């Protein structure tokens, strides 16, 4: 891509997201979301392939539909109340439509169907951007309006997202699709406490992002696209295998890794509010996602793939340089749990 084009696109994505965190006007929020969407289209369609064009089209249509619904609801609210402030939107129907639109932008169930196809159709690093950075803007809007959001709607969507993410990842062999369903499940965990404890939701998103980045950087480093591609990681580069195994276990939420902390806090918060049924269902359905993560860890670190050499280990690092960010984030995904009493 042309360096000037790359600079303009990346600046637009960063600035539009940053401006959403500071604006309080619905019209300005809509403008920033549209700039954000239009900036992502060239990145998604950059590979010269029909799948990339299809992914860009699906992303554009979904995001535009959500933005249009949000603008319609905000305009209706302004006609009724003469008010455009995001934190003063009190109309129940308006907030329901806006919440549904933001759920569509975050790929929360039942509006999640576009994310796996878009993730599979573009490059690994662009998929990483869609699954992490692109969730910041709708999440910030939900955090701003969390006092007016329907709690029942959020909890239903959270339980549906965790279930859909777990079920969808069971029969996947494509890594990008599997990570997309993982993102849907984690979006459910983020939304579970967004109305009652926004700080826990912010922490959940931060730890999810911190854990997902090393996985995608390793996928990009080793050019892995399917589960069988990571089967040779154990013989080629054991240090990458250790990194991937640690991050996968942390994504699954197993103690004593950092991924256990947000799930522990969320379930504790729901239990303290007497939402025992919801907490139990979320904990049970999260086992579906855990199975997918354990399958990835098993393939990458516990099996020896067929090979022609007589050596059991090659101990050979890949040709590309191992990024320092991966090692740092992997260390954080394993060591942050003792800090949970301070959070």
TATABEL-V787711 format. One record per residue. BURIAL is + if it has 24 or more other ideal C-beta (glycine too) atoms within 12 Angstrom, else -. Layout:
burial=BURIAL
burial=BURIAL
This chain:
burial=-
burial=-
burial=-
burial=-
burial=-
burial=-
burial=-
burial=-
burial=+
burial=+
burial=-
burial=+
burial=+
burial=-
burial=-
burial=+
burial=+
burial=-
burial=+
burial=+
burial=-
burial=-
burial=+
burial=-
burial=-
burial=+
burial=-
burial=-
burial=+
burial=+
burial=+
burial=+
burial=+
burial=+
burial=+
burial=+
burial=+
burial=+
burial=+
burial=+
burial=+
burial=+
burial=+
burial=+
burial=+
burial=+
burial=-
burial=-
burial=-
burial=-
burial=+
burial=+
burial=-
burial=-
burial=+
burial=+
burial=-
burial=+
burial=+
burial=+
burial=-
burial=+
burial=+
burial=+
burial=-
burial=+
burial=+
burial=-
burial=+
burial=+
burial=+
burial=-
burial=+
burial=+
burial=+
burial=+
burial=+
burial=-
burial=-
burial=-
burial=-
burial=-
burial=-
burial=+
burial=-
burial=+
burial=-
burial=-
burial=+
burial=-
burial=+
burial=-
burial=-
burial=+
burial=+
burial=+
burial=+
burial=+
burial=+
burial=+
burial=+
burial=+
burial=+
burial=+
burial=+
burial=+
burial=+
burial=+
burial=+
burial=-
burial=+
burial=+
burial=-
burial=+
burial=+
burial=+
burial=+
burial=+
burial=+
burial=+
burial=+
burial=+
burial=+
burial=+
burial=+
burial=+
burial=+
burial=+
burial=+
burial=+
burial=+
burial=+
burial=+
burial=+
burial=+
burial=+
burial=+
burial=+
burial=+
burial=+
burial=+
burial=+
burial=+
burial=+
burial=+
burial=+
burial=-
burial=+
burial=+
burial=+
burial=+
burial=-
burial=+
burial=+
burial=+
burial=+
burial=+
burial=+
burial=+
burial=+
burial=+
burial=+
burial=+
burial=+
burial=+
burial=+
burial=+
burial=+
burial=+
burial=+
burial=-
burial=+
burial=-
burial=+
burial=+
burial=+
burial=+
burial=+
burial=+
burial=+
burial=+
burial=+
burial=+
burial=+
burial=+
burial=+
burial=+
burial=+
burial=+
burial=+
burial=+
burial=+
burial=+
burial=+
burial=+
burial=+
burial=+
burial=+
burial=-
burial=+
burial=+
burial=+
burial=+
burial=+
burial=+
burial=+
burial=+
burial=+
burial=+
burial=+
burial=+
burial=+
burial=+
burial=+
burial=+
burial=+
burial=+
burial=+
burial=+
burial=+
burial=+
burial=+
burial=-
burial=+
burial=+
burial=-
burial=+
burial=-
burial=+
burial=+
burial=+
burial=+
burial=+
burial=+
burial=+
burial=+
burial=+
burial=-
burial=+
burial=+
burial=+
burial=+
burial=+
burial=+
burial=+
burial=+
burial=+
burial=+
burial=+
burial=+
burial=+
burial=+
burial=+
burial=+
burial=-
burial=-
burial=+
burial=+
burial=+
burial=+
burial=+
burial=+
burial=+
burial=+
burial=+
burial=+
burial=+
burial=-
burial=+
burial=+
burial=-
burial=-
burial=-
burial=-
burial=+
burial=-
burial=-
burial=+
burial=+
burial=-
burial=+
burial=+
burial=+
burial=-
burial=+
burial=+
burial=+
burial=+
burial=+
burial=+
burial=+
burial=+
burial=+
burial=+
burial=+
burial=+
burial=+
burial=-
burial=+
burial=+
burial=+
burial=-
burial=-
burial=-
burial=-
burial=-
burial=-
burial=-
burial=-
burial=-
burial=-
burial=-
burial=-
burial=-
burial=-
burial=-
burial=-
burial=-
burial=-
burial=-
burial=-
burial=-
burial=-
burial=-
burial=-
burial=+
burial=+
burial=-
burial=+
burial=+
burial=-
burial=+
burial=+
burial=+
burial=-
burial=+
burial=+
burial=-
burial=-
burial=-
burial=-
burial=-
burial=-
